Amino acid sequence: MKSVTETRARLRIARPDADDEHYKWWALSCTSLGMLLATINSGTLIIALPDLGRSLHTSLLQLVWVILAYMIASTVLVLTAGRLSDLFGRKRAYLAGFAVFAAASLGAGFAGDGTELILWRIVQGVGGALIFANSSALVTDAFPREQLGVAMGTNTMVAAVGLVLGPVLGGALVSISWHWVFWFNVPLALAGTLWGAAVLHELAKPDEVRGLDLLGTATFVAGLTGLVLGLSRGGLSGWSDPIVIVGLALAAVLLPAFVAIERAARAPMLDLTIFRNRMFAAATGAAFINGLSRFALMFVFVFYFQGAQGDDPITAGIKLTPMALGMLVSSPLAGMWADRRGSRAMAALGMVVSAGALALMTTLEPHSAYWQSMLWLFIVGVGSGMFNSPNTAAMMGTVPAHRRGVAAGARTMLQNTGAVISIAFVLAIVTAAVPKTTLFRIFSGLAKGLSDAKLAPFIANMHTALWVLAATSLVGAVVSLMRPSHRAARQLAEREALA
């Protein structure tokens, strides 16, 4: 008992108080750990997909839904998580996210089939939503507005480190057993829980408007699930499949209904009034398009390297690292630029750079030299870093302190919605008109020995998908330019702070 009391006393002495000038860096260390967990988990799992498919005897659709189930859960619940944090405290919600993520990762490693694994991934998504909804809000609470670009750039840089480590680590863990792809998350998540409990302070005042929007949440869950199920299944089963038709019809009815419900709700899941702020509206729109244009890229290249080129998981993981290295180089520099000169030009330029690299990727063939894919992946990473940290800092810096939880949730929800649709849409393009036997061998990492003629439909569809992603990225550049200038944004933020 005495030792526990002494330990707590030492922790109180070691960490700064909430008003100490060094506290912001302690808070950033906690949120960076959350970013590291999220990105390592994403990278390790995506590189393990072919091995998972073989080991658990999943269908191709189940394999894709191992990724999508987590993303839909975290996307749909992130606003509810942000709302809960505004009501009951960001620190509590953030720590709960780590704890849930640890428990779900442990369970996922014991999954006996694809369906069970998908269910554990949904629980992981609940933990992920609590982490994502509060990470940028905690940083924004701790840092002055003029340093937000550097702080968000640091978080993005840590995410890039996770993206570098994730695929390589995933390849190494798969060589032991696919179970370790999930079990590896457990000690990292527990460390986040303990570190956050020791370091973080609760800085934000609770929102006085109480209530949760259960009807809006349920409507968005059903609508987004219908859209993603319809898109992901359509390329495999045909667009006349009854499940595809019902899923898309549900989306067409429920997603507009969700907007109507949010307009009328007393305490809405997505508070549409925050989009009256022109900076926030343009930046969140760009974040949605960024997720739409970029997230499916790693998904495509995992199967290009392991399928079409026949690489083992470790080699494929190493080959994916240039994109993360590009983010690692550009993110902090872009954040510093944005702090001084604004986010508009830098965010738009990042989207244009990525669009150019995505277009150049359409030159890749089954036997293309690695330097080509390495270069294009690196440039996409540079563009991504140029966009992400300035865009996030601009978005969060313009929102009043008591709305940052829901604003962070809105940002993550829209970006993740774009990412979910991106994977489902690209899957529909890539799998269209490719024989099922060829698809199975490519997505199981067993395509070695297939002739160029048999791989040709997959490569052609991959090129089509890349052209679509490049065009989408250019649209994102246009949306990024719709935000106000640096001076106008500062004036807007000052007015919001006084409101």
Backbone torsions as a table, in degrees:
resi	resn	phi	psi	omega
1	MET	NA	-42.7	-179.8
2	LYS	-63.4	-41.5	-178.4
3	SER	-65.0	-37.4	177.5
4	VAL	-63.4	-43.4	178.6
5	THR	-62.6	-41.7	178.8
6	GLU	-64.8	-39.9	179.2
7	THR	-62.0	-45.0	178.9
8	ARG	-62.3	-39.8	179.2
9	ALA	-63.7	-41.4	179.2
10	ARG	-63.6	-40.0	179.3
11	LEU	-63.6	-39.3	179.3
12	ARG	-64.6	-35.7	179.4
13	ILE	-72.4	-38.6	-172.7
14	ALA	-71.4	-41.2	-174.3
15	ARG	-87.5	146.8	177.7
16	PRO	-72.4	157.0	171.8
17	ASP	-69.8	168.0	-176.9
18	ALA	-61.0	-31.1	-178.6
19	ASP	-92.6	4.1	177.2
20	ASP	-73.2	142.5	-177.3
21	GLU	-64.5	-21.4	-179.3
22	HIS	-89.2	-8.7	-176.2
23	TYR	-59.5	-36.3	-176.6
24	LYS	-56.9	-34.6	-179.0
25	TRP	-74.4	-32.2	175.1
26	TRP	-65.8	-44.2	177.7
27	ALA	-61.2	-41.8	179.4
28	LEU	-63.1	-35.2	178.1
29	SER	-62.9	-36.2	178.8
30	CYS	-69.5	-46.3	-178.7
31	THR	-68.9	-31.6	177.1
32	SER	-66.4	-35.7	176.3
33	LEU	-64.0	-38.3	175.6
34	GLY	-63.5	-43.2	176.8
35	MET	-62.3	-40.3	179.4
36	LEU	-62.5	-44.1	179.1
37	LEU	-60.7	-47.0	-176.7
38	ALA	-63.3	-44.5	-175.4
39	THR	-77.2	-35.9	175.5
40	ILE	-63.6	-43.7	179.3
41	ASN	-59.2	-43.3	-179.9
42	SER	-63.1	-46.3	-177.3
43	GLY	-69.0	-42.1	-179.1
44	THR	-65.2	-38.7	-177.0
45	LEU	-72.4	-43.4	-174.2
46	ILE	-66.3	-32.1	178.2
47	ILE	-74.2	-21.4	-178.1
48	ALA	-89.4	-3.7	-174.3
49	LEU	-55.9	-48.1	178.4
50	PRO	-57.8	-41.6	179.6
51	ASP	-67.3	-39.4	176.5
52	LEU	-59.7	-44.0	179.7
53	GLY	-59.1	-41.7	179.6
54	ARG	-71.2	-42.9	-173.7
55	SER	-71.2	-39.1	-177.1
56	LEU	-98.7	0.9	178.3
57	HIS	54.4	45.6	-179.2
58	THR	-83.6	158.2	169.0
59	SER	-76.6	165.9	178.9
60	LEU	-61.8	-39.7	179.8
61	LEU	-65.0	-42.3	176.0
62	GLN	-60.7	-41.2	-178.8
63	LEU	-60.4	-43.8	179.0
64	VAL	-66.6	-35.5	-178.4
65	TRP	-75.3	-13.0	169.0
66	VAL	-60.9	-36.4	175.8
67	ILE	-79.5	-48.0	-171.9
68	LEU	-68.5	-34.9	-177.7
69	ALA	-61.0	-44.2	177.5
70	TYR	-63.2	-44.1	-175.8
71	MET	-67.7	-39.1	179.0
72	ILE	-66.8	-44.7	-179.7
73	ALA	-60.4	-47.3	-178.6
74	SER	-69.3	-33.0	179.7
75	THR	-69.2	-49.0	-175.8
76	VAL	-68.4	-38.2	-174.0
77	LEU	-88.9	-7.1	-174.3
78	VAL	-65.9	-33.2	178.1
79	LEU	-72.9	-38.6	175.0
80	THR	-63.1	-40.0	177.5
81	ALA	-63.7	-41.5	176.4
82	GLY	-63.7	-38.8	177.8
83	ARG	-64.9	-44.3	178.5
84	LEU	-60.9	-38.8	-179.6
85	SER	-68.8	-35.9	176.0
86	ASP	-65.5	-30.2	-178.5
87	LEU	-84.1	-43.1	-168.2
88	PHE	-118.4	-4.9	177.2
89	GLY	118.7	131.7	-177.0
90	ARG	-72.1	-36.4	-179.6
91	LYS	-61.8	-47.5	-179.7
92	ARG	-59.2	-47.0	-178.3
93	ALA	-64.1	-40.0	-178.8
94	TYR	-64.2	-45.3	179.4
95	LEU	-66.8	-37.8	176.8
96	ALA	-61.7	-36.7	177.8
97	GLY	-59.9	-45.8	177.6
98	PHE	-60.1	-44.6	-176.6
99	ALA	-65.1	-44.1	178.3
100	VAL	-63.9	-41.3	180.0
101	PHE	-61.5	-41.5	179.2
102	ALA	-62.8	-46.2	-178.7
103	ALA	-63.8	-43.1	-179.0
104	ALA	-67.6	-35.8	178.3
105	SER	-64.8	-40.1	177.2
106	LEU	-61.9	-46.2	179.6
107	GLY	-64.7	-39.6	-178.7
108	ALA	-61.3	-34.7	179.5
109	GLY	-66.1	-20.6	178.7
110	PHE	-97.5	4.7	-176.9
111	ALA	-60.1	139.1	-178.0
112	GLY	-98.3	-15.6	178.4
113	ASP	-154.9	178.2	-175.8
114	GLY	-63.7	-39.9	-178.7
115	THR	-63.9	-44.8	179.2
116	GLU	-63.0	-40.1	179.3
117	LEU	-64.5	-39.8	178.6
118	ILE	-61.9	-40.3	179.0
119	LEU	-63.7	-41.8	177.7
120	TRP	-66.7	-32.5	178.3
121	ARG	-67.2	-31.7	176.1
122	ILE	-64.3	-42.2	177.9
123	VAL	-64.5	-40.3	174.4
124	GLN	-57.4	-38.2	179.4
125	GLY	-63.0	-33.3	176.0
126	VAL	-62.2	-47.4	177.1
127	GLY	-62.7	-42.2	178.3
128	GLY	-60.8	-39.0	179.0
129	ALA	-61.8	-42.4	179.3
130	LEU	-65.0	-36.1	178.1
131	ILE	-71.2	-49.8	-176.0
132	PHE	-63.6	-40.6	-174.8
133	ALA	-66.3	-24.4	-172.7
134	ASN	-109.4	-14.3	-175.8
135	SER	-60.7	-57.6	-177.4
136	SER	-69.8	-29.2	177.5
137	ALA	-67.4	-40.6	177.9
138	LEU	-63.6	-40.6	178.2
139	VAL	-65.8	-43.0	-178.3
140	THR	-66.0	-34.8	175.8
141	ASP	-63.9	-37.7	-170.9
142	ALA	-84.9	-29.9	-172.9
143	PHE	-102.3	144.7	170.1
144	PRO	-67.8	153.9	-173.3
145	ARG	-57.3	-36.8	-176.2
146	GLU	-71.4	-8.8	177.2
147	GLN	-112.2	6.3	-176.4
148	LEU	-65.1	-36.2	179.7
149	GLY	-59.9	-44.8	178.0
150	VAL	-63.1	-42.7	-179.1
151	ALA	-64.3	-47.3	179.0
152	MET	-66.8	-35.0	176.0
153	GLY	-63.7	-37.5	177.4
154	THR	-65.1	-44.4	177.2
155	ASN	-60.5	-42.2	179.2
156	THR	-66.2	-36.8	177.9
157	MET	-64.4	-41.9	177.0
158	VAL	-64.0	-39.8	176.1
159	ALA	-59.7	-39.2	178.0
160	ALA	-64.6	-39.4	176.0
161	VAL	-60.0	-42.9	177.4
162	GLY	-62.0	-38.3	178.4
163	LEU	-68.4	-32.0	175.3
164	VAL	-68.5	-48.1	-175.8
165	LEU	-71.9	-37.3	-171.6
166	GLY	-55.0	-58.0	-178.4
167	PRO	-62.0	-40.6	-179.9
168	VAL	-66.3	-45.4	177.8
169	LEU	-63.3	-40.5	177.9
170	GLY	-59.4	-42.8	177.5
171	GLY	-61.5	-41.1	179.0
172	ALA	-67.2	-42.2	-179.1
173	LEU	-67.1	-38.1	178.2
174	VAL	-62.7	-33.8	178.9
175	SER	-65.1	-23.5	173.7
176	ILE	-84.0	-59.8	179.0
177	SER	-176.0	144.1	-179.2
178	TRP	-61.2	-24.7	-178.8
179	HIS	-58.0	-34.2	-175.7
180	TRP	-72.2	-15.5	173.9
181	VAL	-61.0	-32.1	177.7
182	PHE	-93.7	-43.5	-176.4
183	TRP	-63.7	-26.5	179.0
184	PHE	-61.8	-28.1	-179.1
185	ASN	-68.6	-24.6	-170.0
186	VAL	-61.6	-54.3	-179.8
187	PRO	-64.0	-32.8	179.1
188	LEU	-66.3	-42.5	179.3
189	ALA	-68.7	-38.5	177.2
190	LEU	-65.3	-38.2	176.6
191	ALA	-62.0	-40.2	177.8
192	GLY	-63.1	-39.3	178.7
193	THR	-62.6	-48.1	-177.0
194	LEU	-69.5	-41.8	-178.9
195	TRP	-65.6	-43.9	178.4
196	GLY	-63.4	-39.9	178.3
197	ALA	-62.6	-35.4	-177.7
198	ALA	-79.3	-29.6	-167.1
199	VAL	-106.8	-42.9	-168.0
200	LEU	-73.2	148.4	170.2
201	HIS	-115.3	155.6	175.1
202	GLU	-92.2	106.5	-174.4
203	LEU	-97.8	-27.7	-173.3
204	ALA	-85.6	144.9	173.4
205	LYS	-80.3	140.4	179.8
206	PRO	-61.4	144.4	175.6
207	ASP	-68.9	136.8	-176.3
208	GLU	-81.1	-18.2	179.4
209	VAL	-85.2	114.4	-175.7
210	ARG	-93.8	164.2	174.2
211	GLY	118.9	153.8	176.8
212	LEU	-123.4	145.0	-175.9
213	ASP	-95.9	80.5	-176.9
214	LEU	-69.8	-37.9	179.5
215	LEU	-64.5	-45.0	178.7
216	GLY	-62.9	-41.8	179.5
217	THR	-62.1	-46.9	-178.8
218	ALA	-63.5	-39.2	179.4
219	THR	-64.6	-42.4	-179.4
220	PHE	-69.3	-38.6	176.6
221	VAL	-56.7	-51.6	-176.8
222	ALA	-65.9	-42.8	-178.0
223	GLY	-66.1	-46.8	-179.3
224	LEU	-68.1	-39.6	178.1
225	THR	-62.9	-41.5	177.8
226	GLY	-61.7	-43.4	179.6
227	LEU	-63.1	-47.4	-176.2
228	VAL	-69.9	-39.9	177.5
229	LEU	-62.9	-43.4	179.6
230	GLY	-62.8	-44.9	-179.4
231	LEU	-67.3	-44.8	-175.6
232	SER	-70.7	-33.3	-178.7
233	ARG	-83.9	-27.3	-174.6
234	GLY	-58.6	-43.0	-179.6
235	GLY	-67.9	-26.3	-178.0
236	LEU	-89.1	-42.5	-172.8
237	SER	-105.4	-7.4	-177.2
238	GLY	97.5	149.1	-174.8
239	TRP	-78.5	-6.7	175.8
240	SER	-92.9	-1.4	176.5
241	ASP	-57.8	129.5	-178.4
242	PRO	-56.0	-38.1	179.9
243	ILE	-64.5	-39.7	177.8
244	VAL	-62.9	-46.2	-178.2
245	ILE	-63.4	-45.8	-179.6
246	VAL	-63.9	-42.7	-179.8
247	GLY	-60.7	-47.2	-179.6
248	LEU	-68.3	-35.0	177.7
249	ALA	-65.9	-41.9	176.5
250	LEU	-58.6	-43.9	179.5
251	ALA	-62.1	-42.7	-177.7
252	ALA	-63.8	-30.5	-179.7
253	VAL	-89.1	-46.7	-169.0
254	LEU	-79.6	-33.2	-178.6
255	LEU	-67.9	-43.2	171.9
256	PRO	-64.6	-35.2	178.5
257	ALA	-63.7	-34.9	178.2
258	PHE	-59.7	-43.3	179.3
259	VAL	-62.5	-42.1	179.4
260	ALA	-64.3	-40.6	179.2
261	ILE	-63.6	-41.9	-178.6
262	GLU	-66.0	-33.2	178.9
263	ARG	-65.2	-33.4	-174.3
264	ALA	-95.8	-14.8	-173.0
265	ALA	-71.2	144.4	178.1
266	ARG	-70.5	-42.8	177.9
267	ALA	-128.0	76.9	-170.7
268	PRO	-67.9	151.4	173.6
269	MET	-61.2	-46.9	176.4
270	LEU	-115.3	104.7	-178.8
271	ASP	-75.6	102.9	-174.1
272	LEU	-68.6	-15.6	-179.6
273	THR	-67.0	-23.4	179.5
274	ILE	-67.8	-17.8	179.5
275	PHE	-83.2	-1.2	171.7
276	ARG	-69.6	-22.3	174.7
277	ASN	-73.9	114.0	-173.6
278	ARG	-61.0	-40.2	179.0
279	MET	-61.8	-48.2	-178.5
280	PHE	-63.8	-43.2	-178.1
281	ALA	-62.6	-46.1	-179.2
282	ALA	-67.3	-40.4	-178.1
283	ALA	-69.3	-38.6	177.7
284	THR	-71.0	-36.3	175.0
285	GLY	-60.8	-42.5	177.8
286	ALA	-66.0	-37.5	178.3
287	ALA	-63.7	-39.7	176.3
288	PHE	-60.7	-46.7	-178.2
289	ILE	-68.2	-34.3	176.6
290	ASN	-61.3	-45.6	176.4
291	GLY	-61.7	-39.9	-179.7
292	LEU	-64.9	-38.1	-172.7
293	SER	-89.0	-16.9	-169.7
294	ARG	-123.2	-26.3	-169.6
295	PHE	-66.9	-35.6	-176.4
296	ALA	-71.8	-9.0	-173.6
297	LEU	-62.3	-48.5	179.7
298	MET	-63.1	-38.7	176.7
299	PHE	-56.9	-47.0	180.0
300	VAL	-63.6	-43.9	-173.9
301	PHE	-74.6	-25.8	173.0
302	VAL	-58.3	-43.6	-177.7
303	PHE	-82.6	-23.3	172.8
304	TYR	-68.0	-46.3	-178.7
305	PHE	-72.9	-49.7	-176.6
306	GLN	-79.3	-29.1	-179.1
307	GLY	-90.5	-73.4	-174.3
308	ALA	-63.9	-38.8	-177.7
309	GLN	-96.4	-7.6	173.6
310	GLY	71.1	27.3	-179.7
311	ASP	-78.5	153.3	171.8
312	ASP	-78.3	165.5	-175.3
313	PRO	-57.5	-40.2	-178.2
314	ILE	-65.9	-44.2	178.6
315	THR	-62.3	-44.0	179.0
316	ALA	-62.2	-39.9	178.3
317	GLY	-62.3	-43.0	178.3
318	ILE	-64.5	-38.5	-178.8
319	LYS	-66.9	-23.4	-179.4
320	LEU	-83.1	-13.4	-172.2
321	THR	-65.4	-26.4	-179.0
322	PRO	-56.7	-34.3	179.7
323	MET	-62.9	-44.7	178.9
324	ALA	-67.3	-36.3	178.1
325	LEU	-63.8	-37.4	176.0
326	GLY	-61.5	-42.3	175.9
327	MET	-63.7	-40.1	-177.9
328	LEU	-61.3	-38.2	-179.2
329	VAL	-74.4	-44.4	-168.4
330	SER	-88.9	-26.2	-172.7
331	SER	-59.6	-54.3	-178.2
332	PRO	-65.9	-35.5	178.7
333	LEU	-65.1	-41.5	178.4
334	ALA	-66.1	-37.8	178.5
335	GLY	-62.7	-43.2	179.0
336	MET	-65.3	-40.7	177.2
337	TRP	-59.6	-46.7	-176.8
338	ALA	-64.1	-34.9	178.4
339	ASP	-61.3	-33.7	-176.7
340	ARG	-91.8	-37.6	-168.9
341	ARG	-124.3	1.8	177.5
342	GLY	97.0	166.5	-171.9
343	SER	-99.1	-15.6	-168.2
344	ARG	-60.7	-57.0	-176.6
345	ALA	-66.0	-42.0	-177.1
346	MET	-65.6	-43.8	-180.0
347	ALA	-64.0	-43.7	179.6
348	ALA	-64.9	-42.5	179.2
349	LEU	-63.1	-38.5	177.6
350	GLY	-59.0	-41.4	178.4
351	MET	-66.4	-37.7	178.8
352	VAL	-66.9	-43.7	177.8
353	VAL	-58.3	-45.6	179.4
354	SER	-64.0	-40.8	180.0
355	ALA	-60.5	-42.1	178.2
356	GLY	-61.7	-43.4	-179.7
357	ALA	-67.8	-38.4	177.6
358	LEU	-62.4	-39.4	177.9
359	ALA	-65.2	-40.5	180.0
360	LEU	-67.1	-25.0	177.8
361	MET	-65.2	-18.1	179.8
362	THR	-70.9	-5.7	175.4
363	THR	-84.5	-7.8	-175.9
364	LEU	-73.6	139.4	177.1
365	GLU	-125.9	172.7	-178.1
366	PRO	-54.4	-34.6	-175.6
367	HIS	-111.6	24.4	177.9
368	SER	-64.4	145.5	177.8
369	ALA	-63.6	146.1	-174.9
370	TYR	-63.5	-30.3	-176.5
371	TRP	-58.2	-28.5	-179.3
372	GLN	-68.8	-53.8	179.4
373	SER	-64.3	-35.6	178.1
374	MET	-59.5	-47.2	-177.6
375	LEU	-65.4	-45.8	-177.0
376	TRP	-67.9	-38.4	177.5
377	LEU	-64.1	-40.8	178.7
378	PHE	-61.8	-43.8	-178.4
379	ILE	-66.9	-38.5	174.9
380	VAL	-60.4	-41.4	177.8
381	GLY	-62.8	-41.0	176.7
382	VAL	-60.4	-46.9	179.0
383	GLY	-62.2	-39.2	179.5
384	SER	-64.2	-44.0	177.3
385	GLY	-64.3	-38.0	178.1
386	MET	-63.1	-31.9	-178.8
387	PHE	-85.1	-47.9	-165.0
388	ASN	-63.9	-55.7	-173.4
389	SER	-67.4	-43.4	175.9
390	PRO	-62.8	-38.8	-177.2
391	ASN	-66.8	-43.9	-179.5
392	THR	-66.9	-42.8	179.7
393	ALA	-62.6	-42.4	179.7
394	ALA	-64.0	-42.1	-177.6
395	MET	-64.0	-49.5	-175.2
396	MET	-76.8	-30.0	-177.5
397	GLY	-71.9	-14.3	-177.2
398	THR	-99.4	2.6	-175.3
399	VAL	-103.8	138.1	176.5
400	PRO	-58.8	152.4	-173.4
401	ALA	-56.8	-40.3	-175.2
402	HIS	-76.1	-6.5	178.8
403	ARG	-108.2	6.0	-172.6
404	ARG	-69.8	-30.3	177.8
405	GLY	-63.0	-49.9	-179.9
406	VAL	-70.7	-32.4	177.3
407	ALA	-66.3	-43.7	176.8
408	ALA	-62.4	-38.2	177.2
409	GLY	-64.5	-42.4	179.2
410	ALA	-62.6	-43.5	178.6
411	ARG	-59.7	-49.4	-177.8
412	THR	-66.9	-39.6	-179.7
413	MET	-61.3	-46.0	-177.6
414	LEU	-69.4	-40.9	178.6
415	GLN	-65.1	-42.6	180.0
416	ASN	-71.2	-32.7	174.6
417	THR	-61.4	-43.6	175.2
418	GLY	-59.8	-40.9	-179.1
419	ALA	-66.3	-42.0	178.8
420	VAL	-62.4	-48.0	179.4
421	ILE	-63.1	-36.5	179.7
422	SER	-57.7	-49.6	-179.1
423	ILE	-64.4	-46.0	-178.2
424	ALA	-62.9	-43.0	-178.0
425	PHE	-68.1	-45.0	179.7
426	VAL	-65.4	-38.0	176.5
427	LEU	-59.4	-42.5	179.3
428	ALA	-61.3	-39.4	179.4
429	ILE	-70.5	-48.2	-173.4
430	VAL	-65.3	-34.6	-175.3
431	THR	-89.5	-9.7	-176.2
432	ALA	-63.8	130.4	174.2
433	ALA	60.6	22.1	173.2
434	VAL	-103.1	128.8	-179.6
435	PRO	-53.8	141.7	-175.9
436	LYS	-59.1	-38.3	-178.8
437	THR	-65.5	-38.4	177.3
438	THR	-66.8	-44.1	178.3
439	LEU	-58.7	-44.3	-178.4
440	PHE	-60.6	-42.7	-178.9
441	ARG	-68.0	-38.4	179.0
442	ILE	-67.2	-47.8	-175.5
443	PHE	-78.0	-10.5	173.8
444	SER	-99.8	1.6	-179.1
445	GLY	71.9	26.6	-176.7
446	LEU	-117.6	26.4	-173.9
447	ALA	-84.6	-2.2	-179.8
448	LYS	-58.2	128.9	-179.2
449	GLY	101.3	-14.1	175.6
450	LEU	-69.6	139.5	179.9
451	SER	-73.0	160.8	177.5
452	ASP	-60.0	-32.9	-179.7
453	ALA	-64.7	-39.8	179.4
454	LYS	-73.1	-30.3	178.2
455	LEU	-81.0	-15.8	-173.0
456	ALA	-55.7	-45.0	179.6
457	PRO	-61.3	-39.8	178.6
458	PHE	-64.0	-45.5	-179.2
459	ILE	-64.3	-41.5	179.0
460	ALA	-62.6	-42.3	178.2
461	ASN	-67.0	-36.5	176.4
462	MET	-60.8	-42.8	177.8
463	HIS	-61.8	-42.3	178.4
464	THR	-60.2	-45.2	179.2
465	ALA	-60.5	-41.6	-179.2
466	LEU	-65.6	-38.2	176.0
467	TRP	-62.4	-40.9	178.6
468	VAL	-63.7	-43.1	179.2
469	LEU	-64.2	-38.6	178.2
470	ALA	-64.0	-44.6	179.2
471	ALA	-64.0	-39.4	178.4
472	THR	-63.1	-39.3	178.9
473	SER	-63.0	-37.3	176.8
474	LEU	-65.3	-37.6	174.8
475	VAL	-61.1	-40.6	177.7
476	GLY	-61.1	-35.8	177.5
477	ALA	-63.5	-41.2	178.8
478	VAL	-64.1	-43.4	179.7
479	VAL	-64.1	-38.3	178.6
480	SER	-60.6	-33.6	-179.3
481	LEU	-75.5	-8.6	-179.4
482	MET	-80.3	-9.6	-179.9
483	ARG	-75.2	159.8	179.1
484	PRO	-69.0	165.7	178.7
485	SER	-66.9	169.8	-178.2
486	HIS	-58.8	-45.1	-178.6
487	ARG	-66.2	-44.4	-179.8
488	ALA	-64.6	-36.6	179.0
489	ALA	-65.3	-40.6	178.1
490	ARG	-63.2	-43.7	179.0
491	GLN	-63.1	-39.0	178.5
492	LEU	-64.5	-42.8	179.6
493	ALA	-63.6	-39.2	179.3
494	GLU	-66.1	-39.2	177.2
495	ARG	-65.8	-40.0	178.7
496	GLU	-63.4	-38.5	-178.9
497	ALA	-64.9	-33.5	-179.0
498	LEU	-84.0	-15.1	-175.5
499	ALA	-71.2	NA	NA
